[in-house]
Amino acid sequence: MAAKKLAPDLSGLVATKGQAAPVANIPQRSAAPAEEPEANNVPLNFRVSADLRRRFRMFAAAHDLKLNELLRLAFDEYEKRHG
């Protein structure tokens, strides 16, 4: 007859809400200064072709930009050139 396996005690791995304690020696995150505060952002919704969406997202990722940053940069450049 096979011995019954006991489940490991995992109760120490889960924090009870409001009872979590910080782990020692964890470096604090420093918030990068945003060019525009998030509170000023409003939604802008429009449709584009699937190919444009894919190219836009790939370009933003390749240049480590957020989508809204790339849109702002592109519009600023267009505005400079076309007044």
Secondary structure, DSSP 8 states (H G I E B T S, - for coil): ----------GGGS--TT-----TT---------SS-GGG---------HHHHHHHHHHHHHTT--HHHHHHHHHHHHHHHH-
